[in-house]
Amino acid sequence: MISRFPIKAVHRHLYGNDDCLDNRLDHFFKDFIHVELKVGGRKLQVFYVHLDDGEREYEFSKKEEIRELITYLREFVEKEPQSYIVAAGDFNFSRRSRLMKELLADGILHPPAANFGLKTYPSDNPTKDIDHILASRNIAINDYRTFHFPWSDHLGLLCELEFMD
């Protein structure tokens, strides 16, 4: 994340059951990280997401991971219903997938109005839309586009966020 605003780490959530090493190894290096940015007088809650990759082999893992993220988001919004929220990162599923529909179903997050589904992977010849930026309804996602980042196998996503109040 690149930000000109101060960042505070809130929580790192490793997917899987912490009590079972075999379960954790199935999700090695996969997590979401919740950080808070102070933007003027507002607090922006940002969730960096990295879900399991692959298609069929890890589909069950991705379903569990998305449910863990949804549960955390729901609990957070229950405590702070007026929060400004952004979820962004390597979701490893497309905008048309069942998992995206599940993630968007409760209305906490919404996709950008334009250009949703930009292809970002692989960076040298993008054919898959597996990276996304989503936001709560009180934030508009504008000027949504990709950019080249030299040390990544993905194109980066860039946007402008507009607070709607």
Buried (B, 14 or more C-beta within 10 A) or exposed (E): EEEEEEEEEBEEBBBBEEEEEEBBEBBEEBBBBBBBBEBEEBBBBBBBBBBBBEEEEBBEBBBBBBBBBBEBBEEBBEEEEEBBBBBBBBBBBBBEBEBBEBBBEEEBBBBBEEBBBBBBBEBEEBEBBBBBBBBBEBBBBEEBBBEEEEEBEBBBBEBEBEEEE
